[in-house]
Amino acid sequence: MYFILTYDVVEDYVARRAPFREEHLRLAQEYADAKKLLLGGALADPVDQAVLVFEVDSVHEVESFIARDPYVKNGLV
């Protein structure tokens, strides 16, 4: 199944994400390597949203990504 995850981001998101970006990209790469994350990225300029497209067996795998994402854990999205 395909799932589209949309993040609404906080003001100054690009600057505020810097301390967490490496960990976020590492998580995204883990899912991409497993062929579960097909596409992801920020939208607009200035950034107002981000979108990630997953191909997984259940929504639980997307929920697991969300729970582990440092952007979520640190209140950026």
All heavy atoms as a GROMACS GRO file, in nm:
protein
  621
    1MET      N    1   0.083  -0.118   0.000
    1MET     CA    2   0.000   0.000   0.000
    1MET      C    3   0.088   0.124   0.000
    1MET      O    4   0.198   0.123   0.054
    1MET     CB    5  -0.090   0.000   0.123
    1MET     CG    6  -0.195  -0.108   0.123
    1MET     SD    7  -0.314  -0.093   0.258
    1MET     CE    8  -0.211  -0.131   0.397
    2TYR      N    9   0.034   0.229  -0.056
    2TYR     CA   10   0.104   0.357  -0.059
    2TYR      C   11   0.041   0.450   0.045
    2TYR      O   12  -0.081   0.453   0.060
    2TYR     CB   13   0.094   0.422  -0.197
    2TYR     CG   14   0.168   0.345  -0.304
    2TYR    CD1   15   0.103   0.249  -0.380
    2TYR    CD2   16   0.302   0.369  -0.327
    2TYR    CE1   17   0.170   0.178  -0.478
    2TYR    CE2   18   0.370   0.299  -0.424
    2TYR     CZ   19   0.304   0.203  -0.499
    2TYR     OH   20   0.372   0.133  -0.596
    3PHE      N   21   0.126   0.525   0.113
    3PHE     CA   22   0.082   0.624   0.209
    3PHE      C   23   0.158   0.754   0.183
    3PHE      O   24   0.278   0.750   0.156
    3PHE     CB   25   0.109   0.580   0.353
    3PHE     CG   26   0.028   0.462   0.396
    3PHE    CD1   27   0.076   0.333   0.378
    3PHE    CD2   28  -0.097   0.479   0.454
    3PHE    CE1   29   0.002   0.223   0.417
    3PHE    CE2   30  -0.173   0.370   0.493
    3PHE     CZ   31  -0.123   0.241   0.474
    4ILE      N   32   0.088   0.865   0.193
    4ILE     CA   33   0.151   0.996   0.182
    4ILE      C   34   0.145   1.061   0.320
    4ILE      O   35   0.035   1.080   0.375
    4ILE     CB   36   0.083   1.086   0.078
    4ILE    CG1   37   0.093   1.022  -0.060
    4ILE    CG2   38   0.145   1.226   0.079
    4ILE    CD1   39   0.015   1.094  -0.167
    5LEU      N   40   0.260   1.091   0.375
    5LEU     CA   41   0.271   1.158   0.503
    5LEU      C   42   0.301   1.305   0.476
    5LEU      O   43   0.398   1.337   0.407
    5LEU     CB   44   0.383   1.095   0.587
    5LEU     CG   45   0.418   1.162   0.718
    5LEU    CD1   46   0.299   1.162   0.814
    5LEU    CD2   47   0.538   1.093   0.782
    6THR      N   48   0.218   1.393   0.527
    6THR     CA   49   0.238   1.536   0.511
    6THR      C   50   0.269   1.597   0.646
    6THR      O   51   0.198   1.575   0.743
    6THR     CB   52   0.111   1.603   0.453
    6THR    OG1   53   0.076   1.538   0.332
    6THR    CG2   54   0.135   1.750   0.427
    7TYR      N   55   0.378   1.672   0.650
    7TYR     CA   56   0.417   1.743   0.770
    7TYR      C   57   0.390   1.892   0.748
    7TYR      O   58   0.433   1.949   0.648
    7TYR     CB   59   0.568   1.729   0.796
    7TYR     CG   60   0.617   1.600   0.856
    7TYR    CD1   61   0.751   1.566   0.845
    7TYR    CD2   62   0.535   1.514   0.926
    7TYR    CE1   63   0.801   1.450   0.903
    7TYR    CE2   64   0.584   1.398   0.983
    7TYR     CZ   65   0.717   1.366   0.971
    7TYR     OH   66   0.766   1.252   1.028
    8ASP      N   67   0.321   1.956   0.842
    8ASP     CA   68   0.315   2.101   0.849
    8ASP      C   69   0.430   2.142   0.940
    8ASP      O   70   0.447   2.085   1.047
    8ASP     CB   71   0.182   2.149   0.907
    8ASP     CG   72   0.066   2.122   0.812
    8ASP    OD1   73   0.083   2.142   0.691
    8ASP    OD2   74  -0.040   2.078   0.860
    9VAL      N   75   0.508   2.238   0.897
    9VAL     CA   76   0.631   2.272   0.970
    9VAL      C   77   0.617   2.403   1.046
    9VAL      O   78   0.534   2.488   1.012
    9VAL     CB   79   0.753   2.277   0.875
    9VAL    CG1   80   0.772   2.143   0.805
    9VAL    CG2   81   0.740   2.389   0.774
   10VAL      N   82   0.698   2.419   1.148
   10VAL     CA   83   0.699   2.540   1.230
   10VAL      C   84   0.770   2.653   1.156
   10VAL      O   85   0.841   2.632   1.059
   10VAL     CB   86   0.770   2.514   1.365
   10VAL    CG1   87   0.696   2.409   1.446
   10VAL    CG2   88   0.916   2.477   1.345
   11GLU      N   89   0.748   2.773   1.207
   11GLU     CA   90   0.818   2.890   1.154
   11GLU      C   91   0.968   2.871   1.175
   11GLU      O   92   1.010   2.814   1.276
   11GLU     CB   93   0.770   3.015   1.228
   11GLU     CG   94   0.810   3.143   1.159
   11GLU     CD   95   0.741   3.263   1.222
   11GLU    OE1   96   0.622   3.253   1.255
   11GLU    OE2   97   0.810   3.365   1.236
   12ASP      N   98   1.046   2.917   1.082
   12ASP     CA   99   1.193   2.904   1.085
   12ASP      C  100   1.238   2.758   1.085
   12ASP      O  101   1.343   2.722   1.138
   12ASP     CB  102   1.254   2.976   1.206
   12ASP     CG  103   1.230   3.124   1.202
   12ASP    OD1  104   1.226   3.181   1.092
   12ASP    OD2  105   1.215   3.184   1.310
   13TYR      N  106   1.158   2.673   1.023
   13TYR     CA  107   1.184   2.529   1.018
   13TYR      C  108   1.324   2.497   0.965
   13TYR      O  109   1.395   2.416   1.024
   13TYR     CB  110   1.077   2.462   0.932
   13TYR     CG  111   1.107   2.323   0.888
   13TYR    CD1  112   1.097   2.216   0.976
   13TYR    CD2  113   1.145   2.295   0.756
   13TYR    CE1  114   1.124   2.087   0.935
   13TYR    CE2  115   1.171   2.167   0.715
   13TYR     CZ  116   1.161   2.062   0.804
   13TYR     OH  117   1.188   1.935   0.763
   14VAL      N  118   1.362   2.560   0.855
   14VAL     CA  119   1.490   2.526   0.792
   14VAL      C  120   1.606   2.551   0.889
   14VAL      O  121   1.695   2.468   0.903
   14VAL     CB  122   1.509   2.603   0.659
   14VAL    CG1  123   1.649   2.583   0.604
   14VAL    CG2  124   1.405   2.557   0.558
   15ALA      N  125   1.604   2.662   0.959
   15ALA     CA  126   1.711   2.691   1.056
   15ALA      C  127   1.701   2.601   1.177
   15ALA      O  128   1.803   2.552   1.227
   15ALA     CB  129   1.704   2.837   1.098
   16ARG      N  130   1.579   2.575   1.222
   16ARG     CA  131   1.561   2.498   1.346
   16ARG      C  132   1.585   2.348   1.327
   16ARG      O  133   1.612   2.277   1.424
   16ARG     CB  134   1.421   2.523   1.401
   16ARG     CG  135   1.405   2.667   1.450
   16ARG     CD  136   1.265   2.699   1.494
   16ARG     NE  137   1.222   2.612   1.604
   16ARG     CZ  138   1.098   2.611   1.650
   16ARG    NH1  139   1.006   2.690   1.598
   16ARG    NH2  140   1.066   2.531   1.749
   17ARG      N  141   1.579   2.299   1.203
   17ARG     CA  142   1.598   2.156   1.180
   17ARG      C  143   1.745   2.114   1.181
   17ARG      O  144   1.777   1.996   1.194
   17ARG     CB  145   1.535   2.112   1.050
   17ARG     CG  146   1.612   2.156   0.926
   17ARG     CD  147   1.546   2.113   0.799
   17ARG     NE  148   1.623   2.163   0.686
   17ARG     CZ  149   1.588   2.149   0.560
   17ARG    NH1  150   1.477   2.085   0.529
   17ARG    NH2  151   1.665   2.198   0.464
   18ALA      N  152   1.835   2.210   1.168
   18ALA     CA  153   1.978   2.180   1.152
   18ALA      C  154   2.033   2.080   1.254
   18ALA      O  155   2.100   1.984   1.214
   18ALA     CB  156   2.059   2.309   1.152
   19PRO      N  157   2.006   2.095   1.384
   19PRO     CA  158   2.064   2.000   1.480
   19PRO      C  159   2.011   1.857   1.466
   19PRO      O  160   2.072   1.764   1.517
   19PRO     CB  161   2.026   2.058   1.616
   19PRO     CG  162   1.974   2.194   1.593
   19PRO     CD  163   1.933   2.202   1.450
   20PHE      N  164   1.896   1.842   1.398
   20PHE     CA  165   1.830   1.712   1.389
   20PHE      C  166   1.834   1.653   1.249
   20PHE      O  167   1.790   1.540   1.227
   20PHE     CB  168   1.683   1.726   1.433
   20PHE     CG  169   1.668   1.804   1.560
   20PHE    CD1  170   1.617   1.933   1.558
   20PHE    CD2  171   1.708   1.750   1.681
   20PHE    CE1  172   1.604   2.006   1.675
   20PHE    CE2  173   1.695   1.822   1.799
   20PHE     CZ  174   1.644   1.950   1.797
   21ARG      N  175   1.886   1.729   1.154
   21ARG     CA  176   1.880   1.689   1.012
   21ARG      C  177   1.954   1.559   0.985
   21ARG      O  178   1.903   1.471   0.914
   21ARG     CB  179   1.934   1.802   0.924
   21ARG     CG  180   1.914   1.776   0.776
   21ARG     CD  181   1.918   1.906   0.700
   21ARG     NE  182   1.918   1.888   0.556
   21ARG     CZ  183   1.814   1.848   0.484
   21ARG    NH1  184   1.702   1.819   0.543
   21ARG    NH2  185   1.824   1.836   0.353
   22GLU      N  186   2.073   1.544   1.038
   22GLU     CA  187   2.150   1.422   1.011
   22GLU      C  188   2.075   1.297   1.059
   22GLU      O  189   2.068   1.197   0.988
   22GLU     CB  190   2.287   1.431   1.079
   22GLU     CG  191   2.380   1.318   1.040
   22GLU     CD  192   2.520   1.336   1.098
   22GLU    OE1  193   2.573   1.448   1.091
   22GLU    OE2  194   2.572   1.236   1.150
   23GLU      N  195   2.019   1.304   1.178
   23GLU     CA  196   1.944   1.190   1.232
   23GLU      C  197   1.818   1.163   1.148
   23GLU      O  198   1.784   1.048   1.120
   23GLU     CB  199   1.907   1.215   1.378
   23GLU     CG  200   1.836   1.100   1.444
   23GLU     CD  201   1.795   1.129   1.587
   23GLU    OE1  202   1.836   1.234   1.644
   23GLU    OE2  203   1.720   1.048   1.643
   24HIS      N  204   1.749   1.269   1.108
   24HIS     CA  205   1.630   1.255   1.024
   24HIS      C  206   1.667   1.189   0.890
   24HIS      O  207   1.599   1.097   0.845
   24HIS     CB  208   1.566   1.392   1.000
   24HIS     CG  209   1.459   1.390   0.896
   24HIS    ND1  210   1.332   1.345   0.920
   24HIS    CD2  211   1.462   1.428   0.764
   24HIS    CE1  212   1.260   1.355   0.809
   24HIS    NE2  213   1.337   1.405   0.713
   25LEU      N  214   1.775   1.236   0.828
   25LEU     CA  215   1.816   1.180   0.700
   25LEU      C  216   1.862   1.035   0.714
   25LEU      O  217   1.840   0.954   0.624
   25LEU     CB  218   1.925   1.266   0.637
   25LEU     CG  219   1.880   1.405   0.593
   25LEU    CD1  220   1.999   1.486   0.542
   25LEU    CD2  221   1.769   1.397   0.489
   26ARG      N  222   1.924   1.003   0.824
   26ARG     CA  223   1.965   0.864   0.850
   26ARG      C  224   1.841   0.773   0.858
   26ARG      O  225   1.839   0.664   0.802
   26ARG     CB  226   2.048   0.858   0.978
   26ARG     CG  227   2.133   0.737   0.992
   26ARG     CD  228   2.233   0.738   1.108
   26ARG     NE  229   2.205   0.828   1.218
   26ARG     CZ  230   2.274   0.939   1.245
   26ARG    NH1  231   2.374   0.976   1.168
   26ARG    NH2  232   2.242   1.014   1.349
   27LEU      N  233   1.738   0.819   0.929
   27LEU     CA  234   1.614   0.743   0.938
   27LEU      C  235   1.549   0.728   0.801
   27LEU      O  236   1.507   0.618   0.762
   27LEU     CB  237   1.518   0.812   1.036
   27LEU     CG  238   1.379   0.752   1.050
   27LEU    CD1  239   1.387   0.610   1.107
   27LEU    CD2  240   1.292   0.841   1.139
   28ALA      N  241   1.542   0.836   0.726
   28ALA     CA  242   1.485   0.831   0.592
   28ALA      C  243   1.563   0.735   0.503
   28ALA      O  244   1.504   0.657   0.427
   28ALA     CB  245   1.482   0.971   0.530
   29GLN      N  246   1.695   0.736   0.514
   29GLN     CA  247   1.777   0.646   0.433
   29GLN      C  248   1.752   0.500   0.471
   29GLN      O  249   1.750   0.412   0.384
   29GLN     CB  250   1.925   0.681   0.448
   29GLN     CG  251   2.014   0.606   0.350
   29GLN     CD  252   1.983   0.642   0.206
   29GLN    OE1  253   1.986   0.758   0.169
   29GLN    NE2  254   1.952   0.543   0.123
   30GLU      N  255   1.733   0.474   0.599
   30GLU     CA  256   1.701   0.339   0.646
   30GLU      C  257   1.575   0.288   0.576
   30GLU      O  258   1.571   0.175   0.527
   30GLU     CB  259   1.682   0.341   0.797
   30GLU     CG  260   1.638   0.210   0.857
   30GLU     CD  261   1.607   0.223   1.006
   30GLU    OE1  262   1.679   0.295   1.078
   30GLU    OE2  263   1.510   0.160   1.050
   31TYR      N  264   1.472   0.371   0.572
   31TYR     CA  265   1.347   0.333   0.507
   31TYR      C  266   1.365   0.324   0.356
   31TYR      O  267   1.307   0.236   0.292
   31TYR     CB  268   1.236   0.430   0.544
   31TYR     CG  269   1.168   0.395   0.674
   31TYR    CD1  270   1.234   0.408   0.796
   31TYR    CD2  271   1.037   0.348   0.677
   31TYR    CE1  272   1.172   0.376   0.916
   31TYR    CE2  273   0.974   0.316   0.795
   31TYR     CZ  274   1.042   0.330   0.914
   31TYR     OH  275   0.980   0.297   1.033
   32ALA      N  276   1.442   0.412   0.297
   32ALA     CA  277   1.467   0.407   0.153
   32ALA      C  278   1.544   0.282   0.115
   32ALA      O  279   1.512   0.216   0.016
   32ALA     CB  280   1.542   0.532   0.108
   33ASP      N  281   1.644   0.247   0.194
   33ASP     CA  282   1.723   0.126   0.167
   33ASP      C  283   1.636   0.001   0.173
   33ASP      O  284   1.659  -0.096   0.101
   33ASP     CB  285   1.839   0.113   0.265
   33ASP     CG  286   1.949   0.215   0.242
   33ASP    OD1  287   1.949   0.280   0.135
   33ASP    OD2  288   2.033   0.231   0.331
   34ALA      N  289   1.535   0.004   0.260
   34ALA     CA  290   1.442  -0.108   0.273
   34ALA      C  291   1.330  -0.100   0.169
   34ALA      O  292   1.237  -0.182   0.172
   34ALA     CB  293   1.383  -0.110   0.414
   35LYS      N  294   1.339  -0.003   0.079
   35LYS     CA  295   1.240   0.018  -0.028
   35LYS      C  296   1.102   0.050   0.030
   35LYS      O  297   0.999   0.018  -0.031
   35LYS     CB  298   1.232  -0.103  -0.120
   35LYS     CG  299   1.365  -0.151  -0.172
   35LYS     CD  300   1.387  -0.104  -0.312
   35LYS     CE  301   1.508  -0.170  -0.372
   35LYS     NZ  302   1.624  -0.092  -0.376
   36LYS      N  303   1.099   0.115   0.146
   36LYS     CA  304   0.973   0.155   0.210
   36LYS      C  305   0.944   0.303   0.191
   36LYS      O  306   0.829   0.344   0.195
   36LYS     CB  307   0.977   0.122   0.359
   36LYS     CG  308   0.985  -0.027   0.387
   36LYS     CD  309   0.991  -0.053   0.535
   36LYS     CE  310   0.997  -0.202   0.562
   36LYS     NZ  311   0.996  -0.229   0.707
   37LEU      N  312   1.047   0.385   0.175
   37LEU     CA  313   1.031   0.528   0.150
   37LEU      C  314   1.071   0.555   0.006
   37LEU      O  315   1.184   0.529  -0.034
   37LEU     CB  316   1.118   0.610   0.246
   37LEU     CG  317   1.113   0.762   0.226
   37LEU    CD1  318   0.972   0.816   0.250
   37LEU    CD2  319   1.213   0.830   0.318
   38LEU      N  320   0.976   0.603  -0.072
   38LEU     CA  321   0.999   0.623  -0.215
   38LEU      C  322   1.042   0.764  -0.249
   38LEU      O  323   1.115   0.786  -0.346
   38LEU     CB  324   0.872   0.589  -0.293
   38LEU     CG  325   0.812   0.450  -0.269
   38LEU    CD1  326   0.685   0.434  -0.350
   38LEU    CD2  327   0.913   0.342  -0.301
   39LEU      N  328   0.993   0.861  -0.171
   39LEU     CA  329   1.014   1.001  -0.205
   39LEU      C  330   0.990   1.084  -0.081
   39LEU      O  331   0.903   1.052   0.000
   39LEU     CB  332   0.914   1.040  -0.314
   39LEU     CG  333   0.903   1.184  -0.359
   39LEU    CD1  334   1.028   1.224  -0.436
   39LEU    CD2  335   0.780   1.202  -0.446
   40GLY      N  336   1.065   1.190  -0.066
   40GLY     CA  337   1.041   1.280   0.045
   40GLY      C  338   1.110   1.412   0.023
   40GLY      O  339   1.212   1.419  -0.045
   41GLY      N  340   1.054   1.517   0.082
   41GLY     CA  341   1.118   1.646   0.073
   41GLY      C  342   1.028   1.759   0.117
   41GLY      O  343   0.908   1.742   0.138
   42ALA      N  344   1.091   1.874   0.133
   42ALA     CA  345   1.022   1.995   0.176
   42ALA      C  346   0.955   2.061   0.056
   42ALA      O  347   1.000   2.046  -0.058
   42ALA     CB  348   1.121   2.090   0.242
   43LEU      N  349   0.849   2.138   0.083
   43LEU     CA  350   0.772   2.206  -0.021
   43LEU      C  351   0.780   2.357  -0.003
   43LEU      O  352   0.783   2.406   0.109
   43LEU     CB  353   0.626   2.163  -0.016
   43LEU     CG  354   0.598   2.014  -0.029
   43LEU    CD1  355   0.448   1.989  -0.015
   43LEU    CD2  356   0.648   1.959  -0.161
   44ALA      N  357   0.778   2.426  -0.113
   44ALA     CA  358   0.768   2.572  -0.120
   44ALA      C  359   0.897   2.641  -0.075
   44ALA      O  360   0.989   2.579  -0.026
   44ALA     CB  361   0.650   2.624  -0.042
   45ASP      N  362   0.899   2.770  -0.098
   45ASP     CA  363   1.011   2.853  -0.055
   45ASP      C  364   0.954   2.986  -0.011
   45ASP      O  365   0.912   3.065  -0.096
   45ASP     CB  366   1.109   2.872  -0.171
   45ASP     CG  367   1.235   2.945  -0.129
   45ASP    OD1  368   1.260   2.954  -0.007
   45ASP    OD2  369   1.308   2.993  -0.217
   46PRO      N  370   0.944   3.013   0.117
   46PRO     CA  371   1.001   2.936   0.227
   46PRO      C  372   0.921   2.808   0.253
   46PRO      O  373   0.802   2.800   0.220
   46PRO     CB  374   0.990   3.030   0.347
   46PRO     CG  375   0.874   3.119   0.316
   46PRO     CD  376   0.874   3.133   0.166
   47VAL      N  377   0.987   2.712   0.312
   47VAL     CA  378   0.928   2.581   0.338
   47VAL      C  379   0.808   2.597   0.431
   47VAL      O  380   0.816   2.660   0.535
   47VAL     CB  381   1.032   2.487   0.401
   47VAL    CG1  382   0.968   2.355   0.440
   47VAL    CG2  383   1.148   2.465   0.306
   48ASP      N  384   0.695   2.537   0.388
   48ASP     CA  385   0.575   2.539   0.472
   48ASP      C  386   0.522   2.399   0.502
   48ASP      O  387   0.441   2.381   0.592
   48ASP     CB  388   0.465   2.625   0.411
   48ASP     CG  389   0.420   2.576   0.274
   48ASP    OD1  390   0.478   2.479   0.221
   48ASP    OD2  391   0.326   2.635   0.219
   49GLN      N  392   0.568   2.302   0.425
   49GLN     CA  393   0.530   2.162   0.445
   49GLN      C  394   0.640   2.071   0.395
   49GLN      O  395   0.728   2.113   0.322
   49GLN     CB  396   0.402   2.128   0.367
   49GLN     CG  397   0.275   2.191   0.419
   49GLN     CD  398   0.156   2.140   0.342
   49GLN    OE1  399   0.157   2.134   0.219
   49GLN    NE2  400   0.051   2.105   0.414
   50ALA      N  401   0.628   1.945   0.435
   50ALA     CA  402   0.713   1.840   0.379
   50ALA      C  403   0.624   1.720   0.350
   50ALA      O  404   0.521   1.701   0.415
   50ALA     CB  405   0.824   1.803   0.476
   51VAL      N  406   0.664   1.640   0.252
   51VAL     CA  407   0.586   1.524   0.211
   51VAL      C  408   0.678   1.404   0.200
   51VAL      O  409   0.790   1.416   0.149
   51VAL     CB  410   0.516   1.550   0.075
   51VAL    CG1  411   0.450   1.425   0.022
   51VAL    CG2  412   0.416   1.662   0.087
   52LEU      N  413   0.631   1.290   0.249
   52LEU     CA  414   0.704   1.164   0.235
   52LEU      C  415   0.607   1.060   0.179
   52LEU      O  416   0.493   1.051   0.225
   52LEU     CB  417   0.759   1.117   0.370
   52LEU     CG  418   0.859   1.214   0.434
   52LEU    CD1  419   0.792   1.291   0.545
   52LEU    CD2  420   0.979   1.140   0.484
   53VAL      N  421   0.652   0.983   0.082
   53VAL     CA  422   0.569   0.881   0.019
   53VAL      C  423   0.627   0.744   0.054
   53VAL      O  424   0.744   0.716   0.024
   53VAL     CB  425   0.562   0.899  -0.134
   53VAL    CG1  426   0.477   0.789  -0.197
   53VAL    CG2  427   0.508   1.037  -0.169
   54PHE      N  428   0.544   0.661   0.115
   54PHE     CA  429   0.583   0.528   0.160
   54PHE      C  430   0.511   0.422   0.080
   54PHE      O  431   0.395   0.439   0.042
   54PHE     CB  432   0.546   0.508   0.308
   54PHE     CG  433   0.620   0.596   0.403
   54PHE    CD1  434   0.574   0.724   0.432
   54PHE    CD2  435   0.734   0.551   0.467
   54PHE    CE1  436   0.641   0.806   0.522
   54PHE    CE2  437   0.802   0.633   0.557
   54PHE     CZ  438   0.755   0.759   0.584
   55GLU      N  439   0.579   0.310   0.058
   55GLU     CA  440   0.516   0.187   0.009
   55GLU      C  441   0.546   0.080   0.113
   55GLU      O  442   0.660   0.032   0.122
   55GLU     CB  443   0.568   0.145  -0.128
   55GLU     CG  444   0.496   0.023  -0.181
   55GLU     CD  445   0.542  -0.019  -0.320
   55GLU    OE1  446   0.645   0.032  -0.368
   55GLU    OE2  447   0.474  -0.104  -0.378
   56VAL      N  448   0.445   0.047   0.192
   56VAL     CA  449   0.461  -0.044   0.306
   56VAL      C  450   0.340  -0.135   0.317
   56VAL      O  451   0.238  -0.112   0.253
   56VAL     CB  452   0.481   0.035   0.438
   56VAL    CG1  453   0.614   0.109   0.438
   56VAL    CG2  454   0.368   0.133   0.461
   57ASP      N  455   0.352  -0.235   0.402
   57ASP     CA  456   0.243  -0.331   0.420
   57ASP      C  457   0.129  -0.276   0.505
   57ASP      O  458   0.015  -0.319   0.490
   57ASP     CB  459   0.296  -0.460   0.483
   57ASP     CG  460   0.389  -0.534   0.388
   57ASP    OD1  461   0.372  -0.523   0.266
   57ASP    OD2  462   0.480  -0.604   0.438
   58SER      N  463   0.160  -0.185   0.596
   58SER     CA  464   0.053  -0.130   0.681
   58SER      C  465   0.090   0.009   0.729
   58SER      O  466   0.208   0.049   0.727
   58SER     CB  467   0.029  -0.221   0.802
   58SER     OG  468   0.128  -0.201   0.899
   59VAL      N  469  -0.009   0.080   0.775
   59VAL     CA  470   0.010   0.215   0.827
   59VAL      C  471   0.101   0.214   0.950
   59VAL      O  472   0.165   0.314   0.982
   59VAL     CB  473  -0.125   0.283   0.856
   59VAL    CG1  474  -0.195   0.219   0.975
   59VAL    CG2  475  -0.107   0.432   0.875
   60HIS      N  476   0.111   0.100   1.016
   60HIS     CA  477   0.195   0.090   1.136
   60HIS      C  478   0.342   0.120   1.106
   60HIS      O  479   0.413   0.174   1.190
   60HIS     CB  480   0.179  -0.046   1.201
   60HIS     CG  481   0.038  -0.074   1.244
   60HIS    ND1  482  -0.024  -0.003   1.344
   60HIS    CD2  483  -0.053  -0.161   1.198
   60HIS    CE1  484  -0.147  -0.046   1.359
   60HIS    NE2  485  -0.168  -0.142   1.271
   61GLU      N  486   0.386   0.089   0.984
   61GLU     CA  487   0.525   0.119   0.948
   61GLU      C  488   0.547   0.269   0.933
   61GLU      O  489   0.653   0.320   0.967
   61GLU     CB  490   0.562   0.043   0.821
   61GLU     CG  491   0.566  -0.108   0.844
   61GLU     CD  492   0.605  -0.183   0.720
   61GLU    OE1  493   0.727  -0.193   0.695
   61GLU    OE2  494   0.514  -0.230   0.650
   62VAL      N  495   0.447   0.339   0.884
   62VAL     CA  496   0.455   0.484   0.875
   62VAL      C  497   0.450   0.544   1.015
   62VAL      O  498   0.527   0.635   1.047
   62VAL     CB  499   0.342   0.542   0.787
   62VAL    CG1  500   0.348   0.694   0.784
   62VAL    CG2  501   0.347   0.484   0.647
   63GLU      N  502   0.364   0.492   1.099
   63GLU     CA  503   0.355   0.538   1.237
   63GLU      C  504   0.487   0.518   1.311
   63GLU      O  505   0.526   0.600   1.394
   63GLU     CB  506   0.241   0.469   1.309
   63GLU     CG  507   0.105   0.513   1.257
   63GLU     CD  508  -0.010   0.427   1.306
   63GLU    OE1  509   0.014   0.313   1.353
   63GLU    OE2  510  -0.126   0.473   1.295
   64SER      N  511   0.556   0.408   1.281
   64SER     CA  512   0.686   0.382   1.342
   64SER      C  513   0.788   0.487   1.298
   64SER      O  514   0.868   0.535   1.379
   64SER     CB  515   0.735   0.242   1.304
   64SER     OG  516   0.862   0.218   1.356
   65PHE      N  517   0.785   0.522   1.170
   65PHE     CA  518   0.873   0.629   1.120
   65PHE      C  519   0.846   0.758   1.195
   65PHE      O  520   0.939   0.824   1.243
   65PHE     CB  521   0.852   0.648   0.970
   65PHE     CG  522   0.937   0.757   0.911
   65PHE    CD1  523   1.061   0.728   0.856
   65PHE    CD2  524   0.895   0.890   0.912
   65PHE    CE1  525   1.141   0.828   0.802
   65PHE    CE2  526   0.973   0.991   0.859
   65PHE     CZ  527   1.097   0.959   0.804
   66ILE      N  528   0.720   0.794   1.206
   66ILE     CA  529   0.680   0.917   1.274
   66ILE      C  530   0.731   0.917   1.418
   66ILE      O  531   0.787   1.017   1.466
   66ILE     CB  532   0.527   0.936   1.270
   66ILE    CG1  533   0.480   0.958   1.126
   66ILE    CG2  534   0.484   1.052   1.360
   66ILE    CD1  535   0.330   0.944   1.108
   67ALA      N  536   0.714   0.807   1.488
   67ALA     CA  537   0.755   0.797   1.628
   67ALA      C  538   0.906   0.812   1.645
   67ALA      O  539   0.952   0.859   1.750
   67ALA     CB  540   0.708   0.664   1.686
   68ARG      N  541   0.982   0.774   1.544
   68ARG     CA  542   1.127   0.779   1.552
   68ARG      C  543   1.187   0.908   1.495
   68ARG      O  544   1.305   0.937   1.517
   68ARG     CB  545   1.187   0.660   1.477
   68ARG     CG  546   1.153   0.526   1.541
   68ARG     CD  547   1.200   0.408   1.458
   68ARG     NE  548   1.344   0.416   1.435
   68ARG     CZ  549   1.406   0.352   1.336
   68ARG    NH1  550   1.339   0.278   1.251
   68ARG    NH2  551   1.536   0.362   1.321
   69ASP      N  552   1.107   0.984   1.422
   69ASP     CA  553   1.158   1.101   1.350
   69ASP      C  554   1.195   1.213   1.449
   69ASP      O  555   1.109   1.261   1.523
   69ASP     CB  556   1.054   1.152   1.251
   69ASP     CG  557   1.107   1.258   1.157
   69ASP    OD1  558   1.217   1.310   1.179
   69ASP    OD2  559   1.037   1.286   1.058
   70PRO      N  560   1.320   1.258   1.448
   70PRO     CA  561   1.361   1.364   1.540
   70PRO      C  562   1.290   1.497   1.514
   70PRO      O  563   1.276   1.578   1.605
   70PRO     CB  564   1.512   1.377   1.517
   70PRO     CG  565   1.533   1.323   1.380
   70PRO     CD  566   1.431   1.214   1.362
   71TYR      N  567   1.242   1.518   1.393
   71TYR     CA  568   1.167   1.640   1.366
   71TYR      C  569   1.035   1.639   1.443
   71TYR      O  570   0.991   1.742   1.495
   71TYR     CB  571   1.138   1.656   1.216
   71TYR     CG  572   1.258   1.686   1.131
   71TYR    CD1  573   1.246   1.688   0.992
   71TYR    CD2  574   1.383   1.712   1.183
   71TYR    CE1  575   1.354   1.716   0.910
   71TYR    CE2  576   1.493   1.740   1.102
   71TYR     CZ  577   1.477   1.742   0.965
   71TYR     OH  578   1.584   1.770   0.883
   72VAL      N  579   0.972   1.523   1.451
   72VAL     CA  580   0.848   1.509   1.528
   72VAL      C  581   0.879   1.518   1.677
   72VAL      O  582   0.815   1.594   1.750
   72VAL     CB  583   0.778   1.376   1.495
   72VAL    CG1  584   0.658   1.354   1.586
   72VAL    CG2  585   0.738   1.372   1.349
   73LYS      N  586   0.979   1.443   1.720
   73LYS     CA  587   1.013   1.437   1.863
   73LYS      C  588   1.051   1.575   1.919
   73LYS      O  589   1.031   1.601   2.036
   73LYS     CB  590   1.129   1.340   1.888
   73LYS     CG  591   1.091   1.196   1.870
   73LYS     CD  592   1.199   1.108   1.930
   73LYS     CE  593   1.275   1.034   1.827
   73LYS     NZ  594   1.375   0.941   1.885
   74ASN      N  595   1.103   1.660   1.833
   74ASN     CA  596   1.149   1.792   1.879
   74ASN      C  597   1.056   1.906   1.838
   74ASN      O  598   1.094   2.023   1.844
   74ASN     CB  599   1.292   1.817   1.829
   74ASN     CG  600   1.390   1.725   1.898
   74ASN    OD1  601   1.427   1.751   2.013
   74ASN    ND2  602   1.429   1.617   1.834
   75GLY      N  603   0.935   1.872   1.797
   75GLY     CA  604   0.832   1.971   1.775
   75GLY      C  605   0.849   2.060   1.652
   75GLY      O  606   0.795   2.170   1.648
   76LEU      N  607   0.920   2.012   1.551
   76LEU     CA  608   0.940   2.092   1.430
   76LEU      C  609   0.828   2.072   1.329
   76LEU      O  610   0.809   2.155   1.240
   76LEU     CB  611   1.074   2.059   1.364
   76LEU     CG  612   1.197   2.084   1.452
   76LEU    CD1  613   1.322   2.048   1.377
   76LEU    CD2  614   1.201   2.227   1.498
   77VAL      N  615   0.756   1.960   1.342
   77VAL     CA  616   0.645   1.930   1.252
   77VAL      C  617   0.525   1.888   1.333
   77VAL      O  618   0.538   1.847   1.447
   77VAL     CB  619   0.681   1.822   1.149
   77VAL    CG1  620   0.793   1.868   1.060
   77VAL    CG2  621   0.717   1.690   1.215
   0.00000   0.00000   0.00000
